[in-house]
Structure formats: C-alpha cells, structure tokens
Amino acid sequence: MVAGVIGDIKDAVVITVVLGYLQERRAERSLEALRRVLVPTARVRRDGTEQVVEAHTLVPGDMVLLEAGDRVPADGRLTVAESVEVAEAALTGESQPVARSVTAVDAGGDTAVPLAERTTMLFMNTALIRGRAEMIVTATGMRTELGRIAEALRTEAEPASPLQVQLDSLGRRLALLSGIAVVAYALTALIGGESLPDIAL
C-alpha cells in the first residue's frame, strides 16, 4: 500500500500478487491436502458388512470395530472386549492404560459412576493400547464426554494470567515507543531535506 501511494506501482504489484496471493493460494492448497490425509476414519459393521467410513459420519447405534493402535472415534458401549486396555490420559488424566470389559459396573443405587470407572465404555479420542473391541456408538461430536469438556472450555471466560497481563502492558509500551521513534525519525528526515517517498519507505 505504501509503495502504491508513493507511486512505485511495479513494486506494489509484485509484492501484492506474487508474494501475497500466490503464496496464500499455495498454503491453502497444502492445508487442504493435509486435511484430506488426516480425515479420521472408523471401521464399522453396517447391514452385516464391514466398511471404513469417515468418523464424522458415525451415528448412535453404529457398530464400531477396534484393534490395538486404533483411536476411538466416538463414545460407545462395549459389546465385545478381548484383553482391552485403553489410554485415557487425554480425558481422565490417568497415565497408565486401563482395562475395559463388557461386565457392567454396580453404581450402588442412584450414585452416578465416575467417568474413570465406567469400564464398559470407550470414549472419543482415547486409544486402544492392546486387545480387540466392538462397541455400539452412544454419542458423537459435541455430545461425547470430550465434546462436553470442549464446550465448557469454550463457553467459560478464562481470566488473563499474570504473564498475559504483563505481556499486554509490555506490548502497549513497545507500540508507544515505536510510534514515538517513527515520528521522531520522520521529523528529523524532513528537516534534513529527505523526500517524502524515501521517508515513507
């Protein structure tokens, strides 16, 4: 913009078109290719046949088939669990893999079973460390336990940390000092007889 205002049209065009638009398009294409590669999938049994589908197409009631190394694509209740151990650190903070089975947990009346003790359930974004499992999807997307956590984090306003407050203050001071330095340089250069285009650049 500055180059265009002072009459240096060639530089303005080169900077805007070549270095701006083309680089942005290249970055967008690379990002889109990466997104296609990283689309999470799930192995499901639908109408009696096994197929691989994109994880976001799962619905409650789908039968998902999992093996060691697979990431769980949704919340679900186990129907088959052969020596299943799951890494749940991202959800519960438990650093060690935990065993899962099809044996129901006795909640003891009306008491809700804590998340970490729901041994018949698998939760989205956890990973099978060993074993083989089949589960019926009970929740997807923002209705999963992980989705609820994400929603709570998104809606609750987090207060700024002391470091953020100090960095904001430092940023304002630096901006003020930079502005003063630029104005001082421009005035000195004008007094010294430099042309306005040179000062602007």
N, C-alpha and C positions, 0 to 999 in steps of 0.2 A: 504493500500500500504506500509506504513512504517513497519507494523507488518510483512508483507511478505518479505520485503527487509532484515530485520534483522533476518529472519529465523523462526519466530513464525507463522508457517503455519496454525496451528489449529485455532488460534485467527483470522487470516486473513480470513479463510474460513467461520467461524461462523459470523463474522461481515459482510462480503460481501453477503453471501447467506441468512442467517436467518434475520438479521436486515435490510439489504438493499433490496434485490429482493422481498422477501415475503411481507414486509411492503408496498413497492411500488405497487405490484400487488393488495393487499387488498385495498389500497387507490384508485387505478384506477377503481376497481370493484364498490366501494362505489360511486365514482363520476359518473360512467356510470349509475348506478341505480337511482341516484338523477336526472341526466339529463332526463331519461325516465319519471320520475314522473313529472318533471317541463316543459315538452313539452307543449307550449301554443296551445290551440285548439280554434276553431271557429265553431259556429253553422251557417250553410249555407242552402240555398234552391237551389238545383240543379235538373234540369229536373222535377220540380214540387214536389220534396220530400225533407224533412228536414233531414240533416245529420250533424254529428260532424266530422270535419277534422282538421288535423294539420295546424296551422296558416301559416306555411311557404309554404303550397301548394296553398294558395289563389292566384288568378289571377284577373287582372282588368276585371270587368263585373260580378264577383260573387256577389250574393245577401247574405249579412250577416245579421243575426238576433241577436239583442242585448236586454238585460234586465238589470235592475238595478244591479250593482255589477260586471258586465262584463267589461273586459278590451278590448279596441278597437284594433283588430289585424292588421288593415291596414288603410290607408286613404280612405275615401269614401264619397259619396254624399247621403244625407238623402232622402229616398222616403216615409218613414213613421216616424213620430215623435210624440209620445204621452207623453206630460209633461216631455220632456227630459231635464235633466241637466247633465253637464259633468264637471269633474275635469280636468283642463288643466294645472295645476301648472308646471308639468314636461316640458311642451312645451312652454307656453307663460308666465309663472311666475304668472299668475292670481291665487290668493289664494282661492277665492270663486268660487263655482260651477257656470257655465254659462249656460244659456238656449240655446237650439238649436231647430230649426224648419225647415219645408220644404219651408218656404217663402223666396224667393230669395232676396238678398241684392242689392240695386241700387248702382253701383260703381261710378256713376257720370261721365260718359264719359269714357275716356281711363285710368282713375286712377285705379291702382291695389288696391283691397280691402286688408287691413292688415289682417294678419293671425287670430288675435283675433276676427275680425269682420265677418269672413266667417261663418255665423250662420247656413248655410245649410250643413256644412261639419263636419265630425268627423275625428280625426287624430290618427294615431297609438300611442299606449301606453298611451292614455288618458283613463279615466274610467267613465262609466255611474254611476251617483250617484242616479238618480231616472228616472222612466219612462220606455218606451219600444220604440225600434227603429229598422228600417230596412234601410240598406244602400247598395248602389252599390259601389263596390271597384273601386277606380280610380288609386291607386298607392300602390305598395308593396315594402318591403325591403328598399334598399338604395334610391329608387325614392320617398319615403314618405318625409314629412316635417322633421320628426325626423331623417330620414336617411341622408338628406342633411346637417343637423346640425352635425351629427356624422362624415360625410365625411369632412366637413370644419374643425372640431376639429382635425381629423386625419392627414390632409394634411398640416395644418399650424403649423410651428415650434413655440413652445411656449418658450419664453425666461425663463431662470432659475430665480427663485425668489431669493431675498437676503438671505433667510433662506437656500435654497438649496445650494447656493454658499458657505455659512459659514459651512454647514454640510459637503460638499465635502472637504473643506480645513481642517476641523477637522478630517475627516476620513483619509486623507493623513498623517496628523501629527501623529495620533494614530498608523497607519500602520508603519511609520518610527520608532517611539518609540518602538513598539512591536518587530520589526526586530532587533533593537539595543539590546534590553533586551535579546532576544533569543540568539544572537551571544555572548553576554557577559556571559550568563549562560553556554553556551556550552564550551567556552574557560576556564572558571573557573572550570567547572566539569572535563574537560580534564586534566588541570593542577593538579587537586585534585586526579587524578587517576581513575576516574569512567570509566566503559566500554562504548564503543560507542553505543551498543544496548540500554543500560539504558538511555544514554543521548538522543538518538533518541526518545524513548518512553516518 
